[in-house]
Amino acid sequence: MILEMTRPVQGGLRQERKLETVSNNLANADTTGFKKDSISFDAQFKAQLNKDFSQGAIQTTGNPLDMALSGPGFFKIETSEGIKYTRNGNFSLDINGTLVDQNGNPVMGQGGAIAIDTANVEQNLSVNQNGEILLSGEVVDTLDIVTFKELNKLEREGQNFLFYTGETTDEIQAQGAVVQHKALEKANVAVVEEMVRMIDYHRMFETFTKSMMTFDEIDSKAINEVGKLR
């Protein structure tokens, strides 16, 4: 009976992990540049979290410091813990004229942290599809947009960051990346699809839970009634 109990326990744990993953996807459905996860299990029931780097919808914002990526690649962000990567191009300028993310971390260009003259940014700033940032028609810097051959080595971190677990020398220029100015990439989460998955996973979880309760009742009867003197 213990062996019989093991199967629904394992099944319930798998469904629980799937529910956690779907819940996280839904929680980030409105997070700019978020990439959804899916979960799979090997023959030993070891969980494998898989990131889906498919393109999210591009939404025009009109903000001169918003930038969206179409195709492969990530923006490079300099943090106190080293270089991080993101698809969130919701940028601004700090008091020193440095292009920064929402957390105040510098955005990296080909020449390092990108510095922009704050005067008349709205009228004079433009960004072309190659990531060149121009002020009054003059190139200030070019966004350092990179990717990796082994995207599975990118791990999710807080603040919508990704960090690379391999060697930094694995960075390659993101061929085919297109920068869209005054726009942001939305999360690649289809809410309706994720809700359907959540309902399905929840029903399966309930099925395994009921099986465990049934086996527990059988065990209890076996202990309390079998062999009882009559």
N, C-alpha and C positions, 0 to 999 in steps of 0.2 A: 504493500500500500504506500510505503514511503516513496518508492520509485514512481508510482502513479501520481503522487502529489508533486513530484519534481517537475513534470511536464507543464502543468498549468502555472506553476510558480515561475518557471523560465519564460513561458509565454506572456505572463502578466508583466514581468520585468521588461521584456522587449517592447510591449505596448506602451508601458510607462515612459520609456526613453523616446519612443516615437511621439507621444503626446507632448513631452517637454520640447522636442525639436519644433513641432508644428506651432506650439504656443509661442515660442521665441520668434518664429517667422511672422506670426500674426502681430505680435507686440511691436515688431519693427517694420510693419507694412508702410508706415509713413516716414521712415528714416531714410534720408537722402543717400543714395548710392549703396544701400544695404543689399547684400547678396544672401539669398536664402540657403538653408541647409537641408539635407536629407540624411537619413540614417539607414545603414544596412548592417547585416550580421553575417559573420563567416560561419564555417561548419562547427566551430567551437563556441558559437553564440557571442563572440567578441564584437562589440559595437564599433562601427566605423562611420565617423561623421564626414559627410561629403558636401563640399561647398559647390553651389551652382553659380558659375560666373557669367551666366547668360545676360544679355543686355536688358537693362530696365528702360522704361519709357522716358523720353526726353521732354521736359516741361519748360517752356519759356517763362522767364521771370522778369526780364527787363532790368535786372540788377547788373550794373557794369562790372561787378567783381564776382559774379557767379559764372562758373565754367563747368560744362558737362563733357564727359568722355563718351564717344561712340566707338565701339570696337574694343580691342584689348588694351590693357595698360592700367596703371595706377599713378595717382599723384604721390610724390614723395614729400613727407612731412618730417621736419627735424624736431624731435622732442628731447626732453631731458634724459630719456632712456634710450636714445639712439633714433635711427631712421625708422619711421613707420610708413605704411602705405594705405591709401584710401581711394574710394571713388567719389567721395563727397567733396564737390567743388564749391561749396558755400563759403567763399572767402571774404575777407575784409582787410582794411589797412589799420595797423596800430599807430600810435602817436609818432613813431619814427618813420612811417611810410613803408614799413615792411609788410608784405603780403602774408597774412596769417589765416589759419583755420579758425573754427568757432571756439577753440580752446586757447587761442593766442600763440599757437606753434607756427614757426615760419614755414612757408611753402617753398620748396626747393626748385631752383631753376638751373640752367646749365652753368651759371656762374655762382652758384650758392644760393643763399637766401635772397629772395627777390625784393628789391627796393624800388619804390615808385614815388614820384613827386605827387604829393596829395592835392596839389592845386588843380582845380578843374578836371578831376578824374572822370566825372560823369560825361563831360563833353568830349574829352580828348583821348580817353583810353579805349583801345580796341584789342581784340585777341583774334588772331587768324586760326585757321583749321590746323596749322602745324604747331600751334601752341606758342607762337611768337607774341609777346606782349608789346604793344606799340603805344607810345604816348606822343600825341601830335604827329603821328606818322613815323616816328623814330623808334627802332627796336630797343626796348629796355633790357629784356632778357627773354629766354625761351623756357617754358615749363619743362622740367625733367620728368618725362612720362616713361615709365619702365614697366617691364613684366618679367616673367620667369618661365623657363621651359617646364619646370615642375611646380605647377600651381598648388599641388597637394601639400607642399611644404609651407604654405601660407596658413597661419593660425589666427583665429579671431581674437581680438582684444577689446577692452572697453573703449568708449568714445568713438565707436565705428572705425577702429583701426584694424589693420592686419599687420602681423610681423612675420618676417621670413626666418624659418628655422635652419636654413642651409647657410652657405657661404654668401657674403655680400657680393662677391665677385660673380655670382650667378646672374646678377642683374643684366638685362639686355634691353635695348631700346624697343619700345612698343611699336613695331611696324604695323601700319594700318590704323593707328589710333587717330581719331579726328576730334578736335576740340570745338565744342559749340559754345560760343560766347553768349552771355546773358541767359543762361539756361542751366538746369540741374537735372541729373539723372535720378529718377524715382527708383524705389526698391523694386526688385524683380519678383515680388510676391503677388500672386494672384489670390486675393482674399477668399473668393468663393471656393476655389480649388482647395485651399488650405482648410477652410471650414468643413468641407466634405470629408477630407482626410481625418480631421479631428473627430468628427462624429463616428467615422468608421473605426478608428483606433479606440475610441472610448467604448464602443459597443463590444469590441473584441476583449478589451480589458475587463468589462463587466462579465463576459462569458467565462473568462479564466478565473475571475474571482468567485463566481458561483460554483465552478468545478472544484475549487479549493475548499469551499464551504461544504460541498457534498462529501468529498473525501474525508474531511475533518469529522463530519457527523458519523460516517461509516466507521472511522477509527474509534470514535468515542463509544459507539455501540459495541464494537468488538471488545473493547477494554472492559466495559461495564456489564455486558450481558453474556458474552461467550464464556463458557465454563462455569457459569453461575449455577449453584445447586438448585434443583427444582423439586 
